[in-house]
Amino acid sequence: MSAPRLELDLAAIHHNAGVLVSTLAPLGIAVTGVTKAVLGSPAVAGAMLDAGVARLGESRVENLERLRGAGITAETMLIRSPMRSQVDRVVAVADISCVTEASVVEALSAAAMAAGTVHRLVVMVDLGDRREGVLPDDLVDAARRVLELPGVRLHGIGTNLACQNGVCPDLTNMAQLSDLADRVEAALGVELVLVSGGNSANLEWALSDPAVGVGRINDLRLGESILLGRETLHRHPVPGLRVDAASLFAEVIESKVKPSTPVGRIAQTAFGWAPPGPLDEAGTARTIVAIGHQDTDPAGLDPPLGTRIVGASSDHLVVSSPTPLEAGAEIRFGVDYSALLRAMTSPFVEHLVEPRADVRAPAAG
């Protein structure tokens, strides 16, 4: 096999999706399986669908086109507000779009009318994380504008927390979203099908005290928890989930016992100022593997037990190992979300999806 190589274990992904679906279902919450970190992989999407996710969520129309091109017919949601320049493509491959801008809603209306279809919209509201969404006081007017336009239908409302400023989903802001759903319905005389509470950061809130209830929230958009088995507020493993679904393999190109402390006048490194180097580690090897910032996020790699990452440049990763390793040997790293996303995006990293014998064809929707 070639390296660097990212391996995805469909059995682990299927397991995680199934556990989350079955855990959240008694609370009245369905799962939107988010495939953006794996570039809309049809195989990963198939594993999620086979495990019972309600729909697929994507942030890029190109990935939705990849899914549709693979024959996947499941319901899809564009979870980033569409670009006006792509509205024709959006209505062709997405069933639902999350929206925030009136001009984009108008463009989607025109595109849907031209395509002879009805496009469903979820109006996003900003509940404090200060990324996308209308402000709460503007939500009713934004929803009313959707109702006034042909070719589009008000499907629901949603919010997103934690991604921009780390604001935690909690009883207060989730209750606010439920109240806003009631307010929209009362003001406009409609019934909202979807009240999407957020992402993997919502698991702590949703699962902390089931007796409290989740209000009107009936959907969570889950990506990292399915792919990596972790919630995103503290990156703690979610009980019952596997954290080994993704592994990054890199090849050793040099390994020698030599001093670790730099010698000479110190200036910036290839990526700015580096923290002070470690003291000499007598008897340890400095091992270089052929991977770097151009391939992944070095800070998001979890090296094997007994080794330590000590530095990285664009195409070199230096680790400290107890003994020298043979050139050509591979080192396996665990990945966090950032490392996974960048490894999937790099053209220099091979992507290998490990099949599951008990999952039907990945393209099934």
C-alpha positions, -999 to 999 in steps of 0.1 A, spaced: 0 0 0 11 36 -6 17 62 20 6 86 33 -27 68 35 -60 75 54 -79 44 62 -116 46 71 -133 17 89 -169 14 77 -177 -11 105 -168 15 131 -186 43 113 -217 21 109 -215 12 146 -213 48 157 -241 60 136 -263 31 147 -256 37 184 -264 75 181 -296 68 161 -309 43 186 -298 65 216 -314 97 203 -346 81 189 -364 77 223 -358 115 228 -376 122 195 -344 133 178 -334 120 143 -299 121 130 -287 140 100 -254 122 91 -228 148 80 -203 136 54 -185 168 47 -152 157 65 -150 127 41 -158 148 10 -192 132 5 -178 97 4 -206 74 -10 -192 45 10 -193 64 42 -228 78 33 -240 42 26 -228 31 60 -246 59 78 -278 53 59 -277 16 66 -273 24 103 -305 45 102 -296 82 98 -326 102 85 -308 121 59 -273 132 47 -259 167 55 -233 184 34 -217 218 33 -206 218 -3 -227 213 -34 -198 194 -51 -200 167 -24 -238 165 -29 -232 160 -66 -208 132 -58 -234 115 -37 -261 118 -63 -236 107 -90 -230 75 -70 -268 68 -71 -276 78 -36 -313 90 -35 -316 96 2 -328 130 15 -300 156 16 -295 188 34 -271 216 25 -260 227 59 -241 258 48 -261 286 34 -260 283 -4 -238 305 -25 -260 326 -49 -237 316 -77 -246 279 -71 -284 280 -66 -292 261 -98 -269 233 -87 -282 234 -52 -319 228 -61 -308 200 -85 -291 179 -58 -303 191 -23 -337 185 -9 -333 210 19 -311 241 24 -302 260 56 -306 297 48 -299 330 64 -299 357 36 -331 370 20 -314 375 -13 -302 339 -14 -338 327 -5 -350 348 -35 -324 332 -58 -333 297 -46 -370 305 -53 -362 315 -89 -340 285 -94 -366 261 -80 -393 276 -102 -371 273 -133 -364 236 -124 -401 229 -118 -395 218 -82 -401 229 -46 -371 234 -25 -374 231 13 -357 257 36 -345 257 72 -340 292 85 -310 294 108 -310 316 139 -279 328 158 -283 319 194 -250 333 205 -221 316 188 -220 345 163 -216 325 131 -245 320 107 -281 329 114 -306 357 117 -310 372 151 -339 358 172 -360 390 169 -358 388 131 -367 351 128 -404 355 122 -399 381 95 -373 358 78 -397 329 79 -425 350 66 -404 360 36 -400 323 27 -437 317 28 -443 346 4 -421 332 -23 -430 305 -49 -408 274 -54 -397 272 -18 -413 259 14 -406 267 50 -395 233 64 -381 244 97 -357 264 118 -322 255 132 -292 268 149 -255 261 152 -234 264 183 -198 258 194 -181 259 159 -171 296 159 -167 306 195 -172 274 215 -206 284 229 -221 253 245 -256 240 237 -274 240 270 -309 240 285 -312 278 281 -303 282 244 -321 249 234 -352 261 252 -349 294 234 -349 275 201 -380 256 211 -397 288 221 -388 303 187 -403 274 169 -435 279 188 -434 317 181 -429 311 143 -458 287 142 -481 309 162 -473 341 142 -475 325 107 -500 297 112 -476 270 100 -462 237 113 -425 234 113 -413 199 103 -377 202 114 -362 220 144 -325 213 141 -307 219 173 -271 217 162 -242 193 158 -221 168 178 -215 195 205 -252 190 214 -247 155 226 -238 165 261 -270 185 264 -292 159 248 -279 129 268 -272 146 302 -306 142 317 -333 126 294 -359 132 321 -357 170 314 -367 165 278 -354 182 246 -384 204 238 -391 209 201 -356 198 190 -361 168 166 -329 168 146 -291 169 152 -265 172 124 -238 147 135 -204 143 118 -175 141 142 -193 119 167 -201 94 139 -167 95 123 -144 98 154 -166 88 183 -162 120 202 -183 150 213 -169 183 202 -170 205 234 -142 186 251 -133 159 226 -142 132 251 -152 98 237 -189 93 237 -198 62 257 -205 32 235 -188 47 204 -156 36 186 -128 62 183 -107 41 158 -127 46 126 -100 68 110 -62 62 109 -34 80 91 -4 60 80 29 77 71 62 63 59 95 67 77 122 83 55 149 89 81 155 77 117 187 84 136 199 89 172 210 125 173 207 156 195 173 172 198 183 207 209 189 231 180 223 247 176 229 282 163 210 315 161 173 310 161 148 327 138 114 318 124 107 283 112 88 274 80 56 281 98 65 310 121 79 309 155 83 275 172 80 269 209 113 263 227 127 229 218 131 201 243 163 193 261 184 165 246 167 131 250 197 108 254 193 75 236 161 84 216 158 85 179 147 115 157 124 98 132 111 117 101 80 106 83 69 118 49 39 139 59 34 175 70 12 205 70 4 201 33 -12 167 40 -29 171 74 -29 190 107 1 178 126 -13 192 158 -43 168 154 -23 136 151 -21 111 179 12 91 177 17 56 189 24 49 225 61 56 233 65 82 205 61 120 206 56 145 178 83 172 181 79 192 150 65 196 115 70 215 83 52 213 50 62 178 41 82 165 71 69 153 105 95 147 132 88 123 160 109 111 189 110 73 192 128 50 217 149 34 190 155 41 153 130 27 128 137 13 95 133 35 64 101 23 46 84 13 78 50 29 85 37 47 116 0 48 124 -15 80 138 -49 86 152 -66 118 139 -88 145 153 -114 163 132 -89 189 118 -64 162 109 -91 141 93 -105 169 72 -71 181 59 -60 145 51 -92 139 32 -87 171 12 -50 167 4 -43 152 -31 -11 136 -17 -30 113 8 -45 81 -5 -80 74 9 -88 37 16 -122 27 28 -123 -6 45 -155 -24 34 -180 -42 55 -194 -75 44 -228 -69 61 -235 -35 45 -254 -34 13 -240 -14 -17 -228 20 -5 -249 38 -32 -282 26 -18 -304 54 -5 
